[in-house]
Amino acid sequence: MVCGVTASLLAPAATATPPDRFQRVGTLSVFANSSAGEHTAAEIAAATADGRTVVYTDSPAGRIGFAALGRDGALSPAGVLDLPGEPTSVDVLGRLALVAVDTSESSTAPSGVLVVVDLDAEAVVATHDLGGQPDSIDISPDGRHAAVAVENQRDEDVADGALPQAPAGFLAVVDLAGGPRAWTVRRVGLTGLAEVAPEDPEPEYVSVNGRGQAAVTLQENNHIAIVDLRSAEVVNHFSAGTVTVEGVDVADDGRIDPTATITAAREPDAVAWLDDRTLGTADEGDYQGGSRTWTVFDAASGRVVFSSGNELQQVAIRQGQYPDGRSDNKGVEPEGLAVASFGRHRYAFVGLERANLVAVYDVDDPRRPRFVQALPTGVGPEGLLPIPATGTLVVSAEEDSAEDGVRSSLTSYRLTRTPLTVALARNEGSPSIVSDGIGFGALSGLSGIPGNRGDVVAITDSAYVPTRVLTIDTRSAPARVRAELTVTKGGRPVDYDGEGIAARRDGGYWVAAEGDGKARPNLLVEVSRTGEVVREVPLPAEVAATATSNGFEGVTTTGRGDGEQVWLAVQREWKNDRRGEATLARFTPATGEWSFAAYPLDAASTGWVGLSEVTALDDRTLLVLERDNQRGAAAVTKKVYRVDLSALATAAAGQPKPLAAKTEARDLLPALTAGGGVAHDKPEGLAVVGDGPLRRLVGVVDNDGVDDAPGESVFLRLGWIR
């Protein structure tokens, strides 16, 4: 099978069916159930029948956690329960949580148990030996059986992870008759089925349909087995097969270039039944494959009835969340899959682990899925939990690094009929910025365009090469990247760390290129309207010698012709600067003169505070974007200040810098958190749109190229300003 771009992706979002969409409501950092200094990781989650209690696994801490789902769809911490090992999966039966727990001491002696927890008492009431290392659990819809995929996973440090590695995995069928202590466990062998290492099946994920049939993925074996739970017998099995996918990016080179073709084994991770006859898989790959797709199979014949082709890659590119750093290794990496009915419609949710997105599909016709939307998540979405009883989807994201400001989280989304245009006006909806196929991200500077009432330009930073100027239509909802211009020097594409851009009244641009305090200097770059570098303007030598790694972060202009003044923001203190003071630099193109002023930074409660952008409100006023380097609850300073140029004095290089005065104009934290996510650390672009006394203020977040970051490209609509 050869797969390319699908038509559903290219259709306007407004025409997608069903008309409802999911909107993020809130995000709960998992450490709220313990302490900020503790390493946690929410992986798999389940909910009670009423949907009001969410139970999630926390493998690093050896426990399960509880979260309460409010009437408004927001989650709140509700405690934890320690377990005798590492929980790998959980499901809920009535008021009982069934938790698969890995108790292995080594890969050659795997072991695990099924722990049964009374949710009312929050206490363990039974434990059953599973005979191996469990991975996934699912309870049959009739509540009579639980199926546990016992993987006995390979050790990737042994023989470079090659199969086979004994002992073999199997499926454990738990008969749920009587009280929890009376339950029994049967083993279903899965050896001899797959073409790849048939003696060493490695079951990864399990899903049970309404007929009591468990679909089991044997990921490394690239195989799927169907097991009848009543008889505990394999009733069907088939290879997941290979697929040729056109239009993907396979090079980790800083370029979003989806022009390659791959042929790969699917090696599915998650599996879910779309109905009792068709099943879907998330084709992550974990051994020698990974096709970057999700697939729908006819369960009786094993025939592929749908493959997403390159659509998941295109979704991430279109929303500015494509992880180019993973291009040579499974790309967006589809890992999770869940299917559920909400009202009159049935949806499939596909988790893209490296893009930090969940792709939502309408599967009313299970053989013709239609892309609906993509939801931004925390870092590393692992568990997908639809809760139809409350009209909610909960996504657990496992990556947790307090040092980097990335915390494991549970994020809730609710089905809504609120038009996206209305939500975006309140900074609540997503996506807030898209393209029609132009790869974008790491937007580190914005500028209004003189004489243009709707467009702004943005500059890309060093996360991507070459440097590009992107034109964004702000009148569209979402904002739309509609054009790109490659910056060239001597006719060749050039790579700057572009951190600011200013569109000039006389045409062309000024670009602020940040230095590293070592070999790469801070440069003010004049760029023609065709993208060619006209000149590079360095700082005076005595100033450049004091530079640190925190350099130019924004650029703007006032005046025109011989009266043009170029203003630049230096992010933080340089050598010899007074503590707590950054720098505003002024360059006069007509004379080549530089002068400087000190800018007083807000005090940092945690980390540091610096400048991210400077933009001219008019020829008399600068707007300066000041931020700390914190995410989430630790974020305090994300503010826009006014600087009155009539009161601003500057001094020549080497002279004491006069101190600027500032007055607060906007606090960006409400806008950054309005959409139910965590506050982003890097609002880095700010632009004034339109002409006249009353204009619009817009902003953008630098998503760090989806590299160890949430990666959401956020376009902020900050209201009118005069």
C-alpha positions in Angstrom: 0.0 0.0 0.0 1.3 3.5 -0.9 -0.1 6.4 1.0 0.2 10.1 0.5 -1.7 13.3 1.5 -5.4 12.6 2.3 -8.1 14.9 1.1 -9.7 15.3 4.6 -6.6 17.2 5.8 -6.8 19.7 3.0 -10.5 20.5 3.6 -11.2 23.7 5.6 -11.7 23.0 9.2 -15.1 24.7 9.1 -16.5 21.9 6.8 -15.3 19.0 8.9 -18.0 16.8 10.3 -19.3 16.4 13.0 -19.7 20.1 13.7 -18.7 19.8 17.4 -15.1 20.2 18.5 -13.0 19.5 21.6 -11.6 22.4 23.5 -9.0 22.2 26.2 -10.4 23.1 29.7 -7.6 22.7 32.1 -4.3 21.1 32.9 -3.3 19.4 36.2 0.4 19.0 36.9 0.7 15.6 38.5 3.1 16.8 41.2 0.1 18.6 42.7 -0.7 15.2 44.2 2.6 15.0 46.0 5.3 17.7 45.9 7.0 19.9 43.2 10.4 18.3 43.9 9.2 14.8 43.2 9.6 13.0 39.9 6.2 11.8 38.6 4.8 10.5 35.4 1.1 10.0 34.6 1.0 7.4 31.9 -2.3 5.4 31.6 -5.6 6.6 33.0 -9.1 5.2 33.6 -12.3 6.6 35.0 -15.2 5.6 37.1 -18.6 5.0 35.4 -19.8 8.5 36.4 -16.6 10.0 35.0 -15.9 12.0 38.1 -12.9 10.1 39.4 -9.8 9.6 37.2 -7.2 7.0 38.2 -3.8 7.2 36.7 -0.6 5.2 36.9 2.6 6.8 38.2 5.3 4.3 37.5 8.4 6.3 38.7 6.7 6.8 42.1 5.3 3.2 42.3 1.7 4.3 42.9 -1.5 5.2 41.3 -2.9 8.7 41.6 -6.5 10.1 41.8 -7.9 13.2 40.2 -11.4 14.6 40.6 -13.2 15.8 37.4 -15.3 18.8 38.2 -18.6 19.8 36.5 -16.7 22.4 34.5 -14.3 19.7 33.2 -11.3 20.8 35.2 -9.2 18.3 37.1 -8.1 18.6 40.8 -5.7 16.4 42.8 -7.4 13.8 45.0 -4.6 11.7 46.5 -2.3 8.8 45.8 -1.9 5.1 46.8 1.4 3.3 47.0 1.7 -0.1 45.2 4.2 -3.0 45.4 5.9 -2.2 42.1 5.6 -0.1 39.0 2.1 0.2 37.7 1.9 -0.1 33.9 -1.8 0.2 33.2 -5.2 0.5 34.9 -8.9 0.0 34.2 -11.9 0.4 36.3 -14.8 -2.0 37.1 -17.5 -0.4 39.1 -15.8 0.9 42.3 -12.8 -1.2 41.7 -9.6 -0.3 40.0 -7.6 -3.1 38.4 -3.9 -2.2 38.2 -1.3 -4.1 36.3 1.9 -3.9 38.3 5.4 -4.8 37.2 7.4 -6.4 40.0 10.3 -7.7 37.8 13.8 -7.8 39.3 15.4 -8.3 35.8 14.4 -8.8 32.2 15.3 -12.5 32.5 13.1 -13.0 35.5 10.0 -11.0 34.7 7.1 -10.9 37.2 4.0 -8.9 37.8 0.7 -8.8 39.6 -2.8 -7.6 39.2 -3.7 -5.3 42.1 -7.3 -4.7 42.9 -8.1 -1.4 44.6 -11.3 -0.4 46.4 -11.8 3.1 45.2 -14.1 4.1 48.1 -11.7 2.9 50.7 -8.6 3.7 48.5 -7.2 0.4 49.7 -5.8 -2.8 48.1 -8.4 -5.6 48.5 -6.8 -8.4 46.3 -3.6 -9.3 44.5 -3.2 -11.9 41.7 0.0 -13.2 40.3 0.2 -12.7 36.5 3.2 -14.9 35.9 5.1 -12.2 34.0 5.7 -8.5 33.3 2.4 -6.8 32.4 2.0 -3.9 30.1 -1.7 -3.2 29.2 -5.1 -4.1 30.7 -8.6 -3.8 29.3 -11.9 -5.0 30.9 -14.6 -6.4 28.6 -17.7 -4.3 28.2 -19.8 -6.9 30.0 -17.5 -6.8 33.0 -16.9 -10.6 32.9 -13.2 -10.6 31.9 -10.1 -8.6 32.0 -7.3 -9.1 29.5 -3.8 -8.3 30.4 -1.0 -8.1 27.8 2.0 -9.7 29.6 4.9 -8.5 27.5 8.1 -9.8 29.2 9.8 -7.1 27.2 13.2 -7.5 25.7 16.3 -5.9 27.1 17.6 -3.4 24.5 21.1 -3.6 26.0 21.3 -7.4 25.2 22.4 -8.2 21.7 21.5 -4.7 20.6 17.9 -5.5 21.6 17.6 -8.2 19.0 14.8 -10.9 19.2 14.3 -13.5 20.4 14.8 -12.9 24.1 13.2 -15.4 26.5 10.8 -15.7 28.2 8.0 -15.3 25.7 5.1 -13.0 26.4 1.4 -14.0 26.6 -2.1 -12.8 27.3 -3.5 -13.3 30.8 -7.3 -13.6 31.0 -8.7 -12.8 34.3 -12.2 -14.2 35.1 -14.0 -11.6 37.2 -16.7 -13.9 38.7 -17.4 -13.4 42.4 -15.4 -11.2 44.7 -12.0 -9.9 43.8 -10.2 -12.5 45.9 -12.0 -15.3 44.0 -11.0 -14.2 40.6 -8.8 -16.6 38.5 -6.2 -16.1 35.9 -5.8 -18.1 32.7 -2.8 -17.9 30.3 -3.2 -17.7 26.5 0.0 -18.6 24.6 0.9 -16.4 21.6 4.0 -18.2 20.3 4.2 -19.5 16.8 1.9 -16.8 15.3 4.2 -14.1 13.9 6.7 -14.3 11.1 9.1 -12.1 13.2 10.5 -14.0 16.2 7.5 -16.3 16.5 9.1 -18.0 19.6 9.2 -14.6 21.4 5.9 -12.8 21.2 5.9 -9.4 22.9 2.3 -8.3 23.5 2.1 -4.6 23.9 -1.5 -3.5 24.0 -4.9 -5.0 24.3 -8.5 -3.9 23.6 -11.7 -5.9 24.1 -14.8 -5.5 21.9 -18.5 -6.1 22.6 -18.2 -9.8 21.6 -15.6 -10.5 24.3 -12.8 -10.6 21.8 -9.4 -9.2 22.7 -7.3 -7.6 20.0 -3.6 -7.9 21.1 -0.7 -6.1 19.4 2.6 -8.0 19.3 4.6 -4.8 18.5 8.1 -6.0 17.9 6.7 -9.0 16.1 4.6 -6.7 13.8 1.5 -8.9 14.4 -2.0 -8.8 15.8 -3.8 -11.6 17.5 -7.6 -11.9 18.3 -8.4 -13.9 21.4 -11.8 -15.1 22.5 -11.8 -14.4 26.3 -14.5 -16.9 27.2 -12.6 -19.8 25.7 -9.1 -18.2 26.2 -8.2 -19.2 22.7 -6.6 -17.4 19.7 -9.3 -17.3 17.1 -7.5 -15.2 14.5 -4.2 -13.5 13.8 -2.5 -11.6 11.0 0.6 -9.6 10.2 0.3 -5.8 10.7 2.2 -5.6 7.4 4.3 -2.9 5.8 3.3 0.3 4.1 4.9 2.8 1.8 4.3 6.4 2.8 5.1 9.3 0.5 5.7 12.9 1.6 7.5 12.5 4.9 10.6 14.2 6.4 13.3 11.7 7.2 16.3 14.0 8.0 17.0 15.6 11.3 18.6 18.7 9.7 16.6 21.7 11.0 14.5 21.7 7.7 10.9 20.7 7.6 11.1 18.9 4.2 8.3 16.3 3.8 9.5 15.0 0.4 10.9 11.6 1.1 9.2 8.1 0.8 9.5 5.4 3.4 8.6 1.7 3.4 8.3 0.3 6.9 6.7 -2.3 9.1 3.8 -0.8 11.1 4.8 -2.4 14.4 1.7 -1.1 16.1 1.6 0.0 19.8 -2.0 0.8 20.9 -5.0 -0.9 19.4 -8.7 -0.1 19.7 -11.9 -1.5 18.3 -13.8 1.0 16.1 -16.7 -1.4 16.1 -16.9 -5.2 16.7 -15.6 -5.9 13.2 -12.9 -3.3 12.6 -9.9 -2.3 14.7 -7.4 0.5 14.6 -3.7 0.6 15.5 -1.2 3.4 16.2 1.8 2.4 14.2 4.6 3.6 16.5 7.4 1.1 15.8 9.7 -0.1 18.5 12.1 -2.6 16.9 12.8 -2.3 13.2 9.8 -0.4 11.9 7.4 2.4 12.6 5.4 3.8 9.7 4.2 7.1 11.2 0.6 6.1 10.5 -2.5 4.8 12.0 -4.4 2.0 10.4 -7.8 0.4 10.4 -8.0 -3.4 9.8 -10.9 -5.7 9.0 -10.6 -8.0 12.0 -11.8 -11.1 10.3 -9.6 -10.9 7.2 -6.7 -8.8 8.5 -7.2 -6.6 5.4 -6.2 -2.9 5.7 -9.3 -0.7 5.0 -7.7 2.6 5.9 -4.2 4.0 6.3 -3.5 7.6 7.3 -0.5 7.9 5.0 1.4 11.1 5.7 -1.6 12.8 7.2 -0.3 12.8 10.8 2.9 14.5 9.7 0.9 17.1 7.7 -1.3 17.8 10.7 1.8 18.5 12.8 3.4 20.7 10.1 0.2 22.6 9.6 -0.1 23.4 13.3 3.5 24.4 13.7 4.3 21.4 15.9 6.3 19.1 13.7 9.3 17.7 15.7 12.1 17.9 13.1 14.5 16.5 15.6 12.7 13.2 15.3 12.5 13.1 11.5 15.1 10.4 11.2 13.4 8.3 14.0 9.7 7.7 13.6 8.7 11.3 13.2 5.6 12.3 15.1 5.5 8.8 16.5 1.8 7.7 16.8 1.6 5.7 20.0 -1.8 6.0 21.6 -5.2 5.2 20.3 -8.7 5.4 21.9 -12.2 5.2 20.4 -15.5 6.3 21.9 -18.9 7.7 21.1 -19.9 11.2 22.2 -23.6 11.8 21.5 -24.4 10.9 17.9 -20.8 10.6 16.7 -17.9 8.2 17.2 -14.4 9.5 17.4 -10.9 8.0 17.3 -8.1 9.8 19.2 -4.5 9.2 18.0 -1.7 10.3 20.3 1.4 11.7 18.6 4.0 11.3 21.3 6.8 13.4 19.8 4.6 16.2 18.3 2.6 16.6 21.6 -0.7 16.4 19.8 -3.8 14.2 19.7 -5.3 13.9 16.3 -9.1 13.5 16.4 -11.0 11.6 13.7 -14.7 11.1 13.0 -15.1 7.4 12.6 -18.9 7.2 12.1 -17.9 5.2 9.1 -15.0 3.1 10.6 -13.7 2.4 7.1 -13.5 6.0 6.1 -12.1 8.0 9.1 -12.2 11.8 8.6 -9.7 14.1 10.3 -11.5 16.7 12.5 -8.9 18.5 14.6 -5.6 18.2 16.5 -5.4 18.9 20.2 -2.2 20.3 21.9 -1.0 18.3 24.9 1.7 18.2 27.5 5.1 16.7 26.6 4.9 13.0 25.6 1.2 12.2 25.5 0.9 8.6 26.7 -2.6 7.8 27.8 -5.9 8.8 26.1 -9.0 8.5 28.1 -12.4 9.4 26.5 -15.1 9.9 29.2 -18.4 10.1 27.3 -20.4 10.3 30.5 -19.1 13.8 31.0 -18.3 14.7 27.4 -14.6 14.8 28.3 -11.3 13.6 27.0 -8.4 13.3 29.4 -4.8 13.0 28.1 -1.9 12.0 30.3 1.5 13.3 29.4 4.4 11.5 31.0 7.5 13.6 30.5 8.6 15.2 33.8 11.6 17.4 34.4 11.3 20.1 37.1 14.7 21.4 36.1 13.5 22.1 32.5 10.1 23.3 33.6 8.3 20.4 31.9 5.9 18.6 34.3 3.9 15.4 33.8 0.3 16.4 33.5 -3.4 15.4 33.0 -5.2 17.7 30.5 -8.9 17.7 30.0 -10.9 18.7 26.9 -14.6 19.0 26.5 -16.9 18.7 23.5 -18.2 22.1 22.6 -20.3 23.9 20.0 -18.6 27.2 20.6 -17.2 28.4 17.3 -13.5 28.4 17.1 -13.5 32.0 16.0 -15.2 33.0 19.2 -12.8 30.9 21.4 -9.7 32.3 19.6 -10.9 35.9 20.2 -10.6 35.0 23.9 -7.3 33.1 23.5 -9.1 29.9 24.5 -9.2 27.8 21.3 -6.6 25.8 19.4 -5.0 25.8 17.0 -4.4 29.6 17.2 -2.1 29.6 14.2 -1.8 27.3 11.2 -0.4 27.1 7.7 -1.6 25.4 4.5 1.6 23.3 4.4 4.4 25.8 5.1 6.5 24.3 7.9 6.9 26.7 10.8 7.7 27.0 14.5 10.3 28.7 16.8 8.8 32.1 15.9 10.9 34.5 17.9 10.0 37.9 16.6 7.0 39.7 15.1 6.5 43.0 13.3 3.5 44.8 11.9 3.8 45.8 8.2 3.5 49.6 7.5 0.4 50.3 5.5 -1.0 46.7 6.0 -4.0 46.3 8.3 -4.0 42.6 8.6 -0.6 40.9 8.1 2.5 40.7 10.3 5.9 39.1 9.6 7.7 36.7 11.8 11.3 35.5 11.9 12.5 32.0 12.6 15.3 31.3 15.0 18.1 28.8 15.0 15.8 25.8 15.7 15.2 25.7 11.9 17.4 26.5 8.9 17.7 28.5 6.8 16.4 31.7 8.3 13.0 32.6 6.9 10.6 35.6 7.0 7.0 34.3 7.4 4.0 36.4 6.5 1.0 35.8 8.8 -2.6 36.8 8.1 -4.0 37.9 11.5 -7.5 38.5 10.1 -7.9 34.8 9.7 -9.0 32.7 12.6 -6.8 30.8 13.3 -4.0 33.1 12.1 -2.5 31.7 9.0 1.1 31.5 7.8 0.5 32.3 4.1 4.0 33.0 2.7 7.7 32.4 3.4 10.8 34.2 2.2 14.2 32.6 2.6 16.9 35.0 3.7 20.0 34.8 1.4 23.5 36.2 1.4 25.2 36.3 -1.9 22.3 34.4 -3.3 22.8 31.5 -0.8 20.4 30.7 2.1 21.9 31.9 5.4 21.4 30.6 8.9 21.0 33.3 11.6 19.6 32.9 15.1 16.8 35.3 14.2 15.3 36.7 17.3 13.6 39.9 16.1 12.3 41.5 12.9 11.1 44.9 11.8 9.4 45.7 8.6 10.7 49.0 7.3 8.5 51.8 6.1 10.8 52.2 3.1 10.7 48.5 2.3 12.8 45.5 3.4 13.5 44.4 6.9 15.9 44.7 9.9 16.6 41.4 11.6 18.1 41.0 15.0 20.5 38.0 14.9 21.5 36.8 18.4 25.1 35.9 19.2 26.4 33.3 21.5 28.9 35.3 23.5 31.7 33.4 21.8 32.2 32.8 18.0 28.9 34.0 16.8 28.4 37.8 17.1 25.2 39.8 17.7 24.3 41.4 14.4 21.8 43.9 13.1 21.0 42.6 9.6 19.5 44.7 6.8 17.5 42.5 4.5 15.9 43.6 1.2 12.3 43.0 0.3 13.4 40.0 -1.8 15.2 38.4 1.2 18.8 39.3 0.2 21.2 40.5 3.0 22.2 44.1 2.2 24.6 44.4 5.1 25.5 43.1 8.5 26.0 45.7 11.2 28.1 44.6 14.2 28.1 46.3 17.6 30.9 48.6 18.5 33.9 46.4 19.5 34.0 47.6 23.1 30.3 46.7 23.5 30.6 43.3 21.7 33.4 42.3 24.0 31.0 42.4 26.9 28.4 40.1 25.3 27.1 36.9 27.0 25.1 34.1 25.5 21.9 36.2 26.0 22.0 38.6 23.2 19.7 40.5 20.8 16.1 39.5 21.3 14.0 42.1 19.4 14.2 44.9 16.9 11.9 47.7 15.8 12.1 51.0 14.0 10.8 54.6 14.4 11.0 57.3 11.7 11.9 56.8 8.1 14.5 57.8 5.5 17.4 59.7 7.1 15.3 59.9 10.3 15.0 56.2 10.7 16.1 54.9 14.1 16.6 51.1 14.8 16.0 49.9 18.4 17.2 46.6 19.7 16.5 44.7 23.0 19.3 42.8 24.7 17.9 40.0 26.7 19.8 40.1 30.0 22.7 41.8 31.7 26.1 41.7 29.9 29.5 41.9 31.5 29.9 45.2 33.3 26.1 45.9 33.4 24.5 46.6 36.7 22.6 43.7 38.1 18.9 43.7 37.1 19.5 45.9 34.0 19.3 44.9 30.4 20.0 47.2 27.5 18.1 49.0 24.8 20.4 49.8 21.8 19.8 52.5 19.2 21.3 52.5 15.7 21.0 55.3 13.2 21.4 53.9 9.7 22.1 57.3 8.1 25.1 57.9 10.3 26.1 54.5 11.5 26.1 55.6 15.1 25.2 53.4 18.1 24.0 54.6 21.5 22.6 52.7 24.5 20.2 52.9 27.5 19.8 50.7 30.5 16.5 49.0 31.0 15.3 48.0 34.6 14.2 44.4 34.7 11.5 43.1 37.1 12.9 41.1 40.0 12.8 37.3 39.4 11.0 35.1 42.0 12.5 32.0 40.3 15.1 31.7 37.6 15.7 34.9 35.7 13.8 37.8 34.0 14.9 39.2 30.6 13.6 41.0 27.5 12.1 39.1 24.6 10.9 41.7 22.2 10.7 45.4 21.4 8.2 47.0 19.0 7.2 50.6 18.3 3.7 51.6 19.1 4.4 54.8 17.3 7.4 57.2 16.8 7.1 58.3 20.4 6.6 55.0 22.3 8.3 51.6 22.5 6.6 48.5 23.8 9.0 46.1 25.5 8.1 42.5 26.2 9.6 41.3 29.5 9.4 37.7 30.7 10.8 35.2 33.2 12.1 31.8 32.0 9.4 29.8 33.9 6.5 27.7 32.8 3.2 26.8 34.4 2.6 27.8 38.0 6.1 29.1 38.4 5.5 31.7 35.7 5.1 35.2 37.1 6.5 37.8 34.8 5.1 37.9 31.2 4.5 41.6 30.7 4.5 44.4 28.2 5.9 47.8 29.3 5.7 51.2 27.6 8.9 53.3 27.2 8.4 57.0 26.4 11.0 57.9 23.8 10.7 61.6 24.6 12.0 60.8 28.1 14.6 58.3 27.0 18.2 59.3 26.9 21.0 57.2 25.4 24.7 57.3 25.6 27.6 56.4 23.3 29.5 53.1 23.7 31.7 53.1 26.7 29.7 55.8 28.5 27.4 55.2 31.5 24.0 54.2 30.2 21.0 56.3 31.3 18.2 54.3 32.9 14.9 54.0 31.0 11.6 54.5 32.7 8.8 52.0 32.1 5.0 51.7 32.7 3.0 48.5 32.5 0.8 48.2 29.5 -0.3 44.5 29.5 0.0 41.4 31.6 0.2 38.4 29.2 -0.4 35.7 31.8 -4.2 35.7 31.5 -3.9 35.3 27.8 -1.3 32.6 28.1 -3.5 30.5 30.5 -6.9 31.3 29.0 -6.8 28.2 26.8 -6.5 25.7 29.7 -2.8 24.8 29.2 0.2 25.7 31.3 1.7 29.1 30.9 4.4 29.0 28.2 7.8 30.3 29.2 8.6 32.1 25.9 6.2 34.8 24.6 8.8 36.2 22.2 7.0 38.1 19.5 4.9 41.2 19.7 3.4 43.3 16.9 1.1 46.3 16.5 -1.2 45.7 13.5 -2.9 48.5 11.5 -2.6 52.2 11.2 -4.3 55.1 13.1 -4.8 55.8 16.7 -6.4 52.5 17.6 -4.6 49.4 16.6 -4.5 45.7 17.5 -1.8 44.1 19.6 -0.8 40.5 18.8 1.9 38.2 20.1 3.4 34.8 19.5 5.1 32.1 21.6 8.4 30.5 20.6 7.8 26.8 20.7 11.5 25.8 20.7 10.9 23.6 17.7 9.1 21.0 19.9 12.5 20.1 21.4 12.0 19.2 25.1 9.1 21.6 25.2 5.3 21.5 24.9 5.8 22.8 21.3 2.4 24.4 21.0 2.6 27.3 18.5 0.5 30.0 20.2 -0.8 33.2 18.5 -2.1 35.7 21.1 -4.8 38.2 20.4 -4.1 41.0 22.9 -6.9 43.4 22.1 -6.8 47.1 21.1 -4.0 49.5 22.0 -3.6 53.2 21.5 
